[in-house]
Amino acid sequence: MSIDLKQELKINQNQHVSEYINKVLGLIEKEDINQDEAEWITKETVDGFRDHVNPGFLDYRKTVTKDGQFAAVEWSDTGACFKDVNGKEYIDCLGGFGIYNVGHRHPKVVKAVTDQLKRQALHSQDLLDPLRAMLAKILAEITPGNLKYAFFTNSGTESVEAALKLAKMYSERTTFISTTRAFHGKSLGALSGTAKGMFRKPFLPLIPGFRHVPFGDIDMMRKTFEVCSAVGEDVAAVLLEPIQGEGGIILPPENYLKEVRELCDQYGALLIFDEVQTGMGRTGKMFAAELFEVVPDIICLAKAFGGGVMPAGAVVATEDVIKSWFPNPFMHTTTFGGNPLACAAAIATIGVLLEEKLPERAAEVGEYFLNKLKEASKGYEDKVQEIRGQGLMIGIEFHQDEIGYEVSKGMFDHGVLVAGTLINSKTIRIEPALTISYEDVDKVVGTFKKVLEQV
């Protein structure tokens, strides 16, 4: 092929890509789309996932698929709901696995991000960026105990990675204790603390030094500390979710977290709370640590931290823990962590949580929701094994995966999205916006009961 022909083909290719980009941007610009546009978006989405993202998603997300095509391609959202490209509205009880605590596109969070965007989107990486300092001060005020210094990230797994590195530098110990059914992320360090075998096996060996004990078993935790001490592998830190999320909304036994705190103090280990899912008001307190009256040495935040508008996370630690990073603040960095848009979103999010008393609301609405779901499940004990939760973090456990899958699919068909998948539906999670109305709660409960009758 001649050089001229190659250049001509390249020009034609670039022109085609530019035309495609302009069409997509034109659709983004529109407030409303017509039926033809909705059909085009749906086809492009399905084809794009199959040919250029990962075709596995088309099989995995069968609860939202119909006749080989997506029944719902999301397009817009507001409040506690979102709409697909065809205009069908869904009550969002999945909530991005706990992202939308203040609701979808809360006006104050959107305004803060938009206002910041008009002035400066990203920081220079060299000058001091003001919003990072201001957000860190706010976190020092609202986090429990003497947590004082913040390091900002973009996601939960990054927050856990930073916490693990902090713990290693604090004592130069390399042993960590995590728990069964734990989920802390999927980067290599965070995955080492995560318990689910199917995520771990393809990447073994992971980071050495991690030991897993049953969640809630304080005797096994104590014995593990004793063994580690006896063989010279002293524990650097215990990594825990105060309430396990991905594990199926597992609440700790009474006094368990306090006893873990005591063990950490006894053996000179740090206590890391992964509050990526439980934080920011989800459980009825700003942080789940407050529920159990336990102060960790490090707390990990993400998901709802960015208000459902920006990806944002944080690690907040005591001065004693984080001071090893003082001589060289570049020991651990991330380019976009703590960027102005993310900080603006987080500041506004905390403001909304406090002004609207959303943690308190989560406790009240969560209790109502939990009781209504239990009431609706009466007579279906052959299908529903247990309904449990704290605040607006609720789990419905079924006797079999297949039942949970059918329930989550049936609820989706009736306009309610819950956390249920093809391969892990024994427990489906209910994690709506903390702003969800009682009317929507009643609709969800009514849908749940109707679907139970049909399964």
N, C-alpha and C positions, 0 to 999 in steps of 0.2 A: 504493500500500500504506500502510495506516494505521500510525502510530507504535506503537500497542499490538501490532499484528500483527508488526512488525519486532522488537520487544522479545521477543515470545513465541518467534519463530523463533531469535533469538540465544540465548535461554535453553535452548531445545531443542538447539541446536548445541553449546553449551558442555557440556550434560549428556552428549551423545553422546561428545564428546571426552574428558570425564572418565572415562566408563565404559571407553573404549578404553585410556586411560592406565592405569587400575587393572588392566585385564586384562594389559597388557604388564608392569607392575611385578610382578604376581602370578606371571607366568612367570619373570621374572628371579629372583624369590625362591626358586623351586623348585630343588632339587638334581637331580631327575629329572623328565622330562616323558613323557607317554604318547603313543601313536601319533596320536590325534586332535589333540593339541596340536602335535605335530611337523608334521602336515599343514597345520594352520592357520598356523603360523609360516612354513612354506615358501611357501604361497600369498601371505601378506601380504608376504613379502620380495620375491618375484618381481613382484607387482602394484605394490609400493611403488617398486622400482627402475624399472619401466616407466613408471609414472604420475607419480612425484614426485622421483626422483633423477636418473636418466639412462638411457633405454632402450638406449643404446649399449652399456652394460655387459653386457646380456644377450646381445648378439651377440659382443662382444669376448671374453668369458670362456667361449668354447665348449669349452675343455678341461674345464670343470667343469659343463657343461650336458648334459642328456640329454632328448630328446623335447620340446624347447621349455621344459622346466622345469629348475631347478637340481638336479643330482644331489646337490649338497652345499650346505647352508646351515650355516655354522659355528656351533657352539653352546658348546663347552667345550674347554679345553686343559690340558695338563700335560706336564712334561718336554720331550721332543723331538717330541711328537705333539699333534694336536687331533682332536676328534670333531665330526661333523655332527649335525644334530637327530635323525637316525635312529639314532645311536649308532655309526656306522661310524668306525673309527679310521684316521687317516692319519699316516704319518711325514712330518714337515714339513721338506722339503729346500729350500723357498723361504724359509722363516724371515722372512717379511715383508720380503724383500730385505735381510736382515741385521739384523733387530731382536732376535731371540731368542738372543743369544750365550750367556746364562746359562740358557737354557731357557725354557719357557713357565711363567709364574707361579712363579718360584723362591720357595720359602717365606721366605727371608730378605728378599727384595725386597718381597714382599707384606706381610710383617710390619712392615717399616720404614714403608711407606706407610700401612698401617692404623693403626699406633701414632701417626703424625703426624696422620692424619685425626681421630683421637679428640681431639686437643688443639687443632689449628688447621689448616684446609685451605689457605687462601690468606693471603698477607701483607697488611699494612695499606697498603703502598706508601709509607709515610712513616718508620716506625721502622726500625731496622737489623734485618734478619732473619738469625738466627744460622747457619742451615744453608747459606745462600749463601756466607758467609765460610768456613765449615768445608770445603765442597766445593771452593772455589777454592784453599784451602791444599793439599788433597789432590792436586788437579790439578797444582799447581806442583811437587809432590814426584814425581809419576809421569811427567809428560811429559818429552820429551827436551830436552837442552841447558838454556838459560836462559829457557825459557818460564815466565812468572811470574804474569801477571794473567789472570783469566777473566771473560768476559761470557757470560751464560746466555741461551739461546733455547729455542724450542719445537720446532724442526725443522732439518733439514739446510739447506734453502734459506735459512732465516733466519740460520744460522751463516755461510753464504757471503756473504749480504748484509752482515752486520756486518764480515766480513773485508775486503770490498771498500771499505767506507767507512773502515775503519781505515787501509787502504793509501793512500787518497786524502788523508786528513788528515795522514798521516805525512810525505808529500813534496810534496803539492799537484800531483803528476803525475796524468795521467788515462789513460795507455795501459796496457792489460793484455794479456798474452799467455796464451792458453789453447791447448788442443790439439784435434785432430780426434778424434771418437768420445767426447769428454768429456761427462760429465753432472754438473751442479752444482746442479740445481734448476730451478724453473719460474717464480719471481717474476722481474720484469724484469731486475734486476741479475744474478742467478744464471743466468737464461736467456741472457743476453748471453755468458756464459762457456761455456754448454752448446753442443754442436756439432750436435745432431741437427736437420736442416733442417725436418722435419715439425712439430716443436715451435716452431721459431723463425719460420717464414714468416708465419703469421697475425698476428704481433705486431710485425713490422718497421715502422719502424726501432726497434731496441733501444737500450740505453745505448751512446753512441758511445765509441770508443777501444779496442774489443776486436779483437784479431787472433788468428787461429787458425793453428797450424802442426801438421804431422803429429806425433802422439805417438811419441816414441822417436827422432825425427830431430834430433840435436843440431846438425848443420850448419845446418839451416833455422832452428832456434832462435837460433843465433849470428848468422846473417845478418839475422834480424828485429830483434835487438837493435841491430845495426850500423846498419840503415836507420833505425830509430826515433831513434837518437841523431843521425844525420846530418841528419835533417829537423826536429830540435827537438821530437820527440814522445817524450821519454825515458820508459822503461817504469817504471810504478809498482810492478807486481808480476807475477809468473808464478803462475798458478793451475793446480794439477795434482792429479789423483788419483795417489798412488804406484802403485797398481794400478787400472786402469780396471774399474769394475763393470758399469754399464749398457752400456758399449761392448763387453762380451763377455769379461770376465776377461782383460784384456790386461796382461801383465807387461812392465815396462820393460826395454830392453836393458841389459846389464852396464855399470855406471858412468854411465848416462844421468842419473840424478837427482843424482849428485855433480857432474857437469859442468854441469847446470842451476844448481845451487847456486853454483858458481864463476862462472858468467856473471852471476848476480844480484849477487854481491859485486863483480864487476868494474864493473858499470854502476850500482851503487847502487840496485838494485831489491830488493823484498821477495820472499820465496818463501812462497807459501801452499800448504799441503798440505790438500786436501779428504779428510779421513779419516772422513767420515760413514759410509762402508761398510767401510773397511779397519781402522778403529780398534776399540778395546776387545777386543783379543785375536784377532780374526778370522783374521789371516794367520800366527799362530804367535808373534807378539810383541804386547805391549800396543798398540803403534802400528806401522804399517808403516814409518814413518820409521826405526825402529830396525833393521829388516831391511836397509836400504840404507845405514845409518850416515850419514844426512843429517839435519841439524837445520833445520827451517823457521823462519821468523820468526813465522808464524801457523799454527795448526792448527785445523781445523774438525771438530767432533764432533756426532753426533746418533744416530739409529736405535737402536743397542744401548745408548746412553748411559743411557737410562731403564730398562734392565733388562727390556724387553718388557712393562712394567707402566704406565709413564707416558711421555707425549711429553716429550722433553727433549733439549736440545742445548747446545753450548758453543763458544766461540771462546777459545783460549788463545794469548797473545802475549807477546812480550818487553816489558819495561818501556819500552824505548826506543820501541817501536812504539805502545804503548797510552797513553803519557803525554799525547798530544794531547787525550785525553778527560778528563784529570784536572781542568783548570780548570772544565769544565762536564760533569759525568757524565750530563747529560740530552741530550747531543748525539745519542745513539742509545739508544732504549729499547724495551722490549716489555712490555706489562702482565703477562703470565703467565710470562715468562722468569725462571728461577730461583725459581719458587714453592716453598713448603716441601714439597709432595708430590713434585714432580719432583726436588728436591735430595735428599730422603730416599731416593728410588728410586736415584738415581745413586750416592750414597754406599754404599748396600748393594750395588749392582751391582759397583762397584770392589772392595769387600770380598770378594765371592764370587769374582771373577776372580783375586784374589791368593791367597785361602785355598785354593781348589780347583785352583790352577795351571792355569787354563783356557787361557791363551795357549799354554803348553807342550803341553797336551793337544791343542790345535788343530793344532799342528805335527805331532805324532805320529799322531793319527787321520787328519789330512788326507793325510799321505804314504801311509798304508795305503789310504785311500779312493781316492786318485788312481791308485795302482798297480793296485788291484782293478778299477777302471773301465777302465783301459787294457787289462788282461788280458781283460776281458769283451768288449771291442770288437774283439778280434782275429778276423779273418775277415769283418768287416763294414766294411772300409775303403771300400767303395763307398757307404756311408751316413755313416760317421763320418769327418770330416776331421782333427780333432785334439781331444785331451783335455788340458787344461792347468790349472794352478792353483797356489795357495800357501796352505798351511794349509787351513782349511775354507772356502775361496773357490775353487770349481772351475767351470770352463766346459767344456761338451761342444759342440763346433762340428760341425755337419753340412754336407753339401754343398749342401743346399737347405733353405729355410724349411719346405717341406711335410713333409720328413722329421722335422725337429725338432718340428713341431707334432704329428705323429702319435705320436712317441715320448713327448712330455710328456702327451698325452691318454691314451695307453696306460698310462703309469706311474700317472696319476691313477686310472684305472679299477681298478688293482691296489693302491690305497691308498698311493701315494707322490706328494706334491705337489712339483713343481719349477717353476722360473721359465721358463715357456714360454707365449707368447701367439699369437693367430691371425696377427698381422701382424709379429712379430719373434721367430721361433723358430729362426733359423739357429744361434744359440748359446743353449743353455739353461743356467741357472746352478744350481749346487748349493751352498746356503748353510744348512746345518742348524744346530741348536743345538750349541754347542761341547761340550755334555754328551752328545751322541748316543753310544749304546753301539755297540760293535763288532758286536753281534748285529744291530742295526738297520742298520748300514752294510752288512753282508752281505745283508740283506733287500733293501735298495735296489739293490745291485749285481746280485743275482739277478733282481730285477724288470726292471732295465735290459736285461739279456741276454735275458730272455724276450720283452720287447717288441721288441727289435731283430730277433729271429727272426720276429716276426709282421708287422713293418712292410714 
